[in-house]
């Protein structure tokens, strides 16, 4: 009987804490909008800008204390990446060690309303994988490879130089702790696929609410036709490319002869 009473008491405490946690989580909730949820890659595509804006839905007055902060993170399709280390031996640069980074987003951009270290704690960053370094998943490398973390760092460094990874602090405008907006620049060499936009509301570095939505990036028109043909009918694609090259060469030769005359 005593054991049953303890079980009922523990269950009641668990239910109470669950309801309290749910109520607290609903105090501030993200209501999001996007300027576009689809990016079309055409023959003359030179990049795009996505405006992300939203509001904070509340059932209670604005909490007192530290101001609300906002993080916007947009990531592209993830895939494994093989990273090789080069060393100079006998005057020649050769590949030595190689590591497969298990998962790295093709594109990753972060915008924050304040310096990154101020808007989210390291524990919360580890939990939600917000920072660029933690968005990359590398389970491990062979025991004989020294400084394996340098391979994941190399992926970040290379893609930052290419404009595919970026951290833009103080670029999310927050009005009256209720409205927020930011713009994410997407480069011209985007990988086709589903992109994910995540929004985090934080106070004192703790995530109080999060929201996630998808952005579809697809090739359209002639770009889509050529891309599909190259993947589905490579032989015909090769013949067409050869024919175009022959016609272009003949046309250039004919034009040159006319100019000489």
Residue pairs with C-beta under 8 A, 6 or more apart in sequence:
24 208
25 208
25 209
26 59
27 58
27 59
27 60
27 63
27 208
28 56
28 57
28 58
28 63
28 68
28 201
28 208
28 209
29 56
29 57
29 58
29 209
30 54
30 56
30 57
30 199
30 201
30 209
30 210
30 211
31 54
31 55
31 56
31 57
32 52
32 53
32 54
32 197
32 199
32 211
32 213
33 52
33 53
33 54
34 50
34 51
34 52
34 53
34 197
34 213
34 215
35 49
35 50
35 51
35 52
35 53
36 48
36 50
36 215
37 213
37 214
37 215
37 216
38 215
38 216
38 217
38 218
39 48
39 50
39 186
39 190
39 195
39 215
39 216
39 217
39 218
40 218
40 219
40 220
41 190
41 192
41 217
41 218
41 219
41 220
41 223
42 219
42 220
42 221
42 222
42 223
43 221
43 222
43 223
45 188
45 223
46 188
47 185
47 186
47 187
47 188
48 185
48 186
48 190
49 183
49 184
49 185
49 186
50 74
50 183
50 184
50 186
50 197
50 215
51 181
51 182
51 183
52 72
52 74
52 111
52 181
52 182
52 183
52 184
52 197
52 199
53 179
53 180
53 181
53 182
54 179
54 180
54 181
54 199
54 211
55 178
55 179
55 180
56 68
56 177
56 178
56 179
56 180
56 201
56 209
58 178
62 68
62 177
62 178
63 203
65 203
65 204
66 203
66 204
67 174
67 177
67 203
68 174
68 177
68 201
68 202
68 203
69 112
69 113
69 114
69 118
69 119
69 120
69 174
69 201
69 202
69 203
70 112
70 113
70 119
70 172
70 174
70 180
70 182
70 199
70 200
70 201
70 202
71 110
71 111
71 112
71 113
71 119
71 120
71 130
71 172
71 198
71 199
71 200
71 202
72 110
72 111
72 112
72 172
72 182
72 184
72 197
72 198
72 199
73 108
73 109
73 110
73 111
73 130
73 135
73 197
73 198
73 199
73 200
74 107
74 108
74 109
74 184
74 186
74 195
74 196
74 197
74 198
74 215
75 105
75 107
75 108
75 109
75 135
75 195
75 196
75 198
76 105
76 106
76 107
76 108
76 164
76 190
76 191
76 193
76 195
76 217
77 105
77 106
77 191
77 192
77 193
77 194
77 195
78 103
78 104
78 105
78 106
78 137
79 103
79 104
79 106
80 100
80 101
80 102
80 103
80 104
81 100
81 101
81 104
81 155
82 98
82 99
82 100
82 101
83 98
83 99
83 100
83 101
83 151
83 152
83 154
83 155
84 95
84 96
84 97
84 98
85 95
85 96
85 97
85 98
85 150
85 151
86 93
86 94
86 95
86 96
87 93
87 94
87 96
88 94
97 145
99 138
99 141
99 142
99 145
99 148
99 151
101 136
101 137
101 138
101 151
101 152
101 155
102 137
102 138
102 139
103 136
103 137
104 135
104 136
104 137
104 152
104 155
104 159
105 135
105 136
106 164
106 190
106 191
106 193
107 164
107 165
107 186
107 187
107 190
107 191
107 195
108 132
108 135
108 159
108 164
108 165
108 166
109 165
109 166
109 167
109 168
109 184
109 185
109 186
110 116
110 130
110 131
110 132
110 166
110 167
110 168
111 168
111 169
111 171
111 172
111 182
111 183
111 184
112 119
112 167
112 168
112 169
112 170
112 171
112 172
113 119
113 170
113 172
113 173
113 174
113 180
114 169
114 170
115 169
115 170
116 131
116 167
116 169
118 205
119 202
119 205
120 128
120 130
120 200
120 202
120 205
120 207
121 205
121 206
124 130
124 202
124 205
124 206
124 207
125 131
125 134
126 134
127 207
128 198
128 200
128 207
128 210
129 135
130 198
130 200
131 167
132 156
132 160
132 165
132 167
133 152
133 153
133 156
136 152
136 155
136 156
138 148
138 149
138 151
138 152
140 148
141 148
141 151
156 165
159 165
160 166
162 187
162 189
163 187
164 187
164 189
171 182
171 183
172 180
172 181
172 182
173 180
173 181
173 182
174 180
184 197
186 217
190 217
191 217
192 217
192 218
192 219
192 227
193 217
194 214
194 215
194 216
194 217
195 214
195 215
195 216
195 217
196 212
196 213
196 214
196 215
197 212
197 213
197 214
197 215
198 210
198 211
198 212
199 210
199 211
199 212
200 207
200 209
200 210
201 207
201 208
201 209
201 210
202 208
218 224
219 227
226 237
229 236
229 237
229 240
230 237
